[in-house]
């Protein structure tokens, strides 16, 4: 049964939700914009940037192109050039996947000089999910089974793609703007990795996702709350903090295990 995939995590979700409820409220977008990536740290990448993919996207591409299994990674608002995200892509590629990290923002990622409310109007993850249909169609035409890993903004993108028949499995890491209603339309196995101190998608909201998924016995699911970390912990963390690094590595391992189980 699908509920077996999440049972061991429910206690952690409930405890973390209680802790979050006792904490003071924060601005909705505060953690989504914390710790922006330092693009000067880029180097040692295994992949390449290619242009004009189906749908008109540029992307960072890594891993064996002949692989029958593809992973599309959807970034947070800071975009596909973030060094940590590309490191994650390379590590996913090392597991045997062909990995594509599209530039969903067409050269206009968020930065601190921009108004996030205005910026997001022009960079909707829901619209992006529709715009990338040609990319998924092209990967499928090549005989590839596809997974999506979404971070923050990319979590909503992943939830939208998971409502289609374009992919086989999805993992949402500290997603932003995802709702329990989204869970009612998911068509593939879904993993949700949340954070105890996330104020954008707090543990109590992750529990709502789980509650919605529990009503759908045909959809395998798994949810985990990582203690002691906040929104962005999986792709935008302090690389000098041992706990942050260890937690991010654990989140990546969970995602890879989930993909291995359901991406054939």
N, C-alpha and C positions, 0 to 999 in steps of 0.2 A: 504493500500500500504506500501511497505517496507520503502519508503522514510519518512513516518511519524515517524518512530522510531528515526530518527536522526535530524529532522528539527530544533528542539529547540536548538540543540547543534552546528549548523553550524556557527552561529555568533561567538561563543566562539572560534571555530576552526580557523576561518579566522583571528580574532583579535590576537590570540596567534601565528599564523603563521607569521603575520606581525612583531610581536615582536621578534620572533626567527630569522627572516631574517635580522633584524637590529642588531642582536648580533654578536660578533666575532665568527669565526669558532673554533671548538674544535676538538681534536683528536677523531677519530671515536669511540674508545673503552674506552675513559676516564671514562665516567659515568657508563659504564657496570661493572667497577671494583671498583667503589667507595664504601666506607662503608661496607667492608666485614663483615660477621656475626661473632659474638663472641660466639663460641661454648660452652664456659664455663657458659653461661647464661641458658643452657637447664635445664629444671626441670618442674615438674607438668604436664607432658604430659598425655593425656588421652588414647593414642593409644600405639601400640607396633610395633617393627621392626620384620618383618618376612623375611624369605629367600626362594629362589628357587620358585618364582612365575612363571607362564607360561611365557616363553621367557627367563628364567634364572635370573630374576631381584630380588634383595632385595628391600624392600619397607617399609615405615612407613604407617601403616594401622590404621584407627580409624573410629568410628561410627558403627551403627548397621549392622552387616553382612547380616541380613535378608532383609534389605531394597531393594526395587526394583529399586532404583535410586542410581547410582554410580557416583562419581566425581573423576577423575584422575587429580591431580595437577602436573604440570611440572615446575621444579625449574629453577632458574637462574644458572649461571655457578658455583656458590658456593655449589650447591647440596642439597640433601634432608635432611641433618642433621641440616640445619639452624634453630635455635629456633623460629624465627618469622614465618617461613613457616609452621612449625609444629603447632604453635598456630593457624594460619589460618586454617589448616586442621582440627583441633579440633573444631573450630567455625563452619566450614562448616558441620562437623558431627553433631553438636548440632541442625542443621536445618533438621536432619533426613536422611542425605546422608551417604552411605558407601564410605569412602574416601581412596584413594590409592595414595601415594606419592613415585613413583619409584626412585631408585638410578640409574639414566640413565648413570652415569659415572663409574659404577662398582668399587666403592671405590677410584676413582681418580678425585675428584672435583678440580676445579681450586683453586689455592692459589697464593699468591703474589710471590712465589719463581719460578713460571712457566712462560714461554713465552706464552702469550695468543694465538698468531698466530699458534704456534706449537700445543698447547693443543687443539685448536678447530678443527684441522685437524683430530684428533683422536676421537673427540666427536661431530660429526655432528648431529644437530637436525633432519635433513632430514633422515639420516640413522637410528636414534633412533626411528623415527616414523614407519619405516618399521620393526625394530626389536621388537617393542611392539605389533605387530599384534596378536601374540598368547595370550597376556594378555587381549586385548580387546575382542578377540573371547571367552575366558574363562568367562569373565564377562557377555557377551551376552548370553552364554550358560546357565548361572545361572538365566537368565530372567531379567537382569538388563538393564535399559536404562542408557546411559553413557553421561556425560558432561566432558569437559576438560577445566581447567583453567591454562593458561600458563603465566609465568613471564619471561621477558627478553629472554634468550635462550629458555625457555619453550614456549615463544610466537610463535617462528618459528615452534617448535614442534607442537603446537596447530593448527597452520595454515595448516601444512601438514596433520595432522590427519583429519582436517575438510574437506579435499579434498576427503575423503573416505566416505563409508557408515557405518563406525564403531561407530560414535557418533551422538547424537541428537542436541547438542548445544555446542558452544565454547565461551570462554571469553579470550581475549588477553590483559594482563596488561603490559604497557610499553614494547611492544615486540621489539626484536632485529633481524635484517636482514630480516624482513618481507618486501615484495614488493607489489606494486599495482597489479602486474601480479598474485600474489598469490590469490588476491581477486576474480579473474575471474574464479577460480576453486573451490571456497568454495561451499560445498553442504548443509550446515546447518546454522541455525541462528547464527550470529556472533556479539559479542560485543567487542569494542575496547576502552580501557581506556588509554588515553595518558596524557602527562605532558607538561605544558607550557614551561618548561626550559629543556626539553629532547633534548640532542644533538645527541643521537643515532637514535631515531625515533622522529624527531621534529614534531610539529603540522602541518607543511606544508605537511609532508609525510602522516600523518593521513588523511589529507584532500584528498590526492590522493587515499587512500584506499576507502574513502567515495565516491569519484567520480566514481571509478570502480564499487562499489557496487550499486550505483544508476542506473546503466545500467542493473541491474539484478533484475527485479521486483519480482522474485520468492523467493529471499533470504531475510528474515528479518534481519535487522542490526541496530546497535546503536553505536554511537561514542560520546565520551565525553573527553574534555581536562580539566584536573584539574589545576587550577591556582596556581602559586607560588611554584611548586614542580618540581623535576627533575626525570630523569630515575631512576628506582628502588623504587619509592615512595610507591608502594603497598606491597612490601615484604622485603625491605631492607632499612628501614628508621631509623632515630634517635629517639629512644623511649623516650628521654627526651625533645623532641620538640613537644609542644602541637599541632601545625599546622600539623606537619608530622603525628602524631598519628591520629588526627581527619580525615585527608585526606585518610589515609590508611583504616580507619574504613568505610569511605564513599565508597571507592572503593570496599571493601568487600561486602557492602550492595548492591551495583549495581550488582555485580557478582551474588550474591544470588538471587536477584530479577529476573535477566535474566534467571537463571537456573530454578527458580520456574515457570516461564512463559512457558518455552519450554521443560522441562524435565518431561515427564508424566510417 
